Amino acid sequence: MSRLSLSFGPVSAVVVTIVAYMSPQFLLGLVLGMFILVTGMNSERVFDVISDTTVGQFSTTAVAYLTMLGVIVWYMKRYRVTWAKIGLGRGIVPSDILYAVGAFVGYFLAAAAVLAAVDKVLPSINLEQEQQIGFESANGVWQLGLVFVCLVILPPIVEEIMIRGFLYSGLRTKMGPVVAALVASTLFGLAHLQLGLGAPPLYVAAIDTFVLSVILIGLRVKTGSLWAGIVVHALKNGLAFVALFVFRT
């Protein structure tokens, strides 16, 4: 696969991706600050409503993902980058589903092997931590529906467009496929360390998502599209949703 020809390169791709990832925090902070200032409500009460209710968590999650997507779309329009250039030049086809099913199995085997190797080589790393997903209070069909959107719909679409689409395409203008895949996957893994949440770095999530990203980029290269990767990502998150929320209830 030859290097891509785009109006932006690796530096722009990395910077815009980081800005897209960080922008929801600034936007939500600004909106909440203005809301508290205008209404005079107690800030602790506002944060409790957001963090302890399903609707509040859904609202902030949806705004975060839509903001990230908005930054990428704005940049693409600004520099006339077409959807085809980042892997969405066609609709989904049956072969995407077939590749996705095979890759889904391959991902679980690869992730298990890599985590086992890390545990053996670096036993000091805690791989037993639980990821803080939120939505602990979700109950009932409509609330679980909101959780489903936040876990199974938004992340696969937005993250595939942002990482395996925009970021990887930008890296490929100057890098070979292997190096570009490793750089994009490393950044994706680092984003899942969950730093700043008052807990130790979530290494297990970073390693898992790194492996997932490598598999998804392989699908992008094989199929020439993001669709198979979106399906795999949705299947992975869907399995977690069923295990954590459906079986729990």
VENFENZI-V378258 format. One record per residue. N is the residue number from 1. OMEGA is omega in whole degrees, -180 to 180 (none if undefined). Layout:
n = [N N]
omega = [OMEGA OMEGA]
This chain:
n = [1 2 3 4 5 6 7 8 9 10 11 12 13 14 15 16 17 18 19 20 21 22 23 24 25 26 27 28 29 30 31 32 33 34 35 36 37 38 39 40 41 42 43 44 45 46 47 48 49 50 51 52 53 54 55 56 57 58 59 60 61 62 63 64 65 66 67 68 69 70 71 72 73 74 75 76 77 78 79 80 81 82 83 84 85 86 87 88 89 90 91 92 93 94 95 96 97 98 99 100 101 102 103 104 105 106 107 108 109 110 111 112 113 114 115 116 117 118 119 120 121 122 123 124 125 126 127 128 129 130 131 132 133 134 135 136 137 138 139 140 141 142 143 144 145 146 147 148 149 150 151 152 153 154 155 156 157 158 159 160 161 162 163 164 165 166 167 168 169 170 171 172 173 174 175 176 177 178 179 180 181 182 183 184 185 186 187 188 189 190 191 192 193 194 195 196 197 198 199 200 201 202 203 204 205 206 207 208 209 210 211 212 213 214 215 216 217 218 219 220 221 222 223 224 225 226 227 228 229 230 231 232 233 234 235 236 237 238 239 240 241 242 243 244 245 246 247 248 249]
omega = [-179 179 -176 175 -177 179 176 -177 -176 -177 179 -179 -180 -178 -179 178 178 178 180 -179 -176 -173 179 -180 179 -179 -180 178 180 -179 -179 178 179 180 179 -179 -177 -175 -177 -180 177 -176 179 179 180 -179 177 180 -179 -174 -174 179 -179 -180 180 179 177 -178 -178 179 180 178 -179 -178 179 177 178 179 180 179 -179 -179 178 -179 179 178 -179 -177 173 176 -177 177 179 -178 -179 173 178 -180 180 176 180 -179 -178 -179 176 -180 -179 178 -178 180 178 -180 179 177 -180 179 -179 178 -179 -180 179 -180 -179 179 178 179 179 -180 -179 -177 -178 -177 -179 179 180 179 -179 -179 176 179 179 -177 -177 178 -180 -176 -177 -179 -179 -173 -174 177 176 175 177 178 180 179 -176 -177 -170 -178 -173 -178 180 -178 -175 -177 176 177 -174 -173 -178 178 -174 -175 -178 179 178 179 -177 178 -179 -175 172 -176 -178 -180 179 179 -179 179 -179 -178 177 178 179 178 179 -180 -179 176 -179 177 177 -180 178 180 178 178 -177 -175 -178 179 180 180 -179 -178 174 179 178 -178 178 179 -177 176 175 176 178 -179 -176 -175 -176 -175 177 -171 -180 178 177 180 179 -180 179 178 179 -180 178 178 178 179 -180 -178 -173 -173 -178 180 -180 -177 none]
